[in-house]
Amino acid sequence: MSFVSVFAAQQHFVIRYDYRDTGLSTCINFDENPYDLYDLASDALEILNAFAIQKAHVVGLSMGGSIAQILAANHSDRVLTVAMLMSSPDLSVKIKLSN
C-alpha cells in the first residue's frame, strides 16, 4: 500500500499533484515565464481554494517541503500542520512574509 493510500483508506481527503514542470503537470517556458518557490506556494493555495478547503495538513516531499514551509509561513490560517519528507528547513533564502 502506498503512502498516500494509507491516508485515503482512513477516509482522509488527499490531494496529490505535480507542481509546475514536474511529473504530468504542464510544461512552462521558464525563460519566458520565470517563477519561484513563492509562486509554487501560491499554486498550492489555489488548489486548496479550488476544492474549497479552508485548512489542511500539508505534506511536502523534497522541494515540496520548501513549498509547504512558505505556504505555512504566508498562510498560517490555512495550514494545520506541515510534514516535510526528504527536505530541509533551510530554504537558503529568507522567507518573505506577506502582510
C-alpha positions in Angstrom: 0.0 0.0 0.0 1.4 3.4 -1.0 2.0 6.2 1.5 -1.0 8.2 0.1 -3.2 5.1 0.0 -2.8 4.7 3.8 -4.4 8.1 4.4 -7.1 7.7 1.8 -8.0 4.3 3.2 -8.6 6.1 6.6 -11.2 8.3 4.8 -8.9 11.4 4.6 -9.4 13.5 1.5 -6.0 13.5 -0.2 -4.8 15.9 -2.9 -1.6 14.9 -4.6 -0.3 17.0 -7.5 2.8 17.7 -9.5 4.0 21.3 -9.3 4.9 23.2 -12.4 7.2 21.4 -14.8 7.3 18.2 -13.0 5.6 14.8 -13.5 2.5 15.1 -15.5 2.0 18.8 -15.0 2.1 21.4 -17.7 5.4 22.5 -19.2 6.2 26.1 -18.9 8.9 28.0 -20.8 10.8 29.2 -17.7 12.8 31.8 -19.7 9.6 33.5 -20.9 7.6 32.9 -17.7 10.0 32.6 -14.7 8.6 31.5 -11.3 10.0 30.8 -7.9 9.1 28.9 -4.7 6.6 31.6 -3.7 4.7 31.1 -6.9 4.6 27.4 -6.3 3.3 28.0 -2.8 0.6 30.3 -4.3 -0.3 27.4 -6.7 -0.8 25.1 -3.7 -3.1 27.7 -2.1 -5.1 27.9 -5.3 -5.5 24.2 -5.3 -6.9 24.4 -1.7 -9.2 27.2 -2.9 -10.4 25.2 -5.9 -11.5 22.4 -3.5 -13.0 24.9 -1.0 -10.6 23.6 1.7 -10.2 26.2 4.4 -7.5 24.4 6.4 -5.3 21.4 5.6 -2.5 19.2 6.8 0.3 19.8 4.3 2.9 17.2 3.4 5.9 18.2 1.2 8.4 15.8 -0.3 11.8 17.2 -1.2 11.3 20.7 -2.8 7.7 20.3 -1.8 8.9 20.7 1.8 10.1 24.1 1.0 6.9 24.9 -0.7 5.0 23.7 2.3 7.1 26.0 4.6 6.4 29.0 2.5 2.7 28.2 2.4 2.6 27.8 6.2 4.6 31.0 6.8 2.4 33.1 4.5 -0.9 31.5 5.1 -0.8 30.1 8.6 -4.6 30.4 8.8 -4.9 27.8 6.1 -2.3 25.2 7.3 -3.0 23.0 10.3 0.3 21.1 10.2 3.3 20.7 8.0 5.2 17.4 7.4 8.4 17.6 5.4 9.9 14.4 3.9 13.4 14.2 2.5 13.5 18.0 2.7 15.4 20.7 4.6 14.2 23.5 6.9 16.9 25.7 5.3 15.5 27.5 2.3 18.8 29.2 1.6 16.7 32.3 1.1 14.9 34.4 3.6 11.2 33.7 3.7 9.4 36.9 2.9 6.2 37.1 4.8 3.2 38.7 3.0 1.3 41.0 5.3 
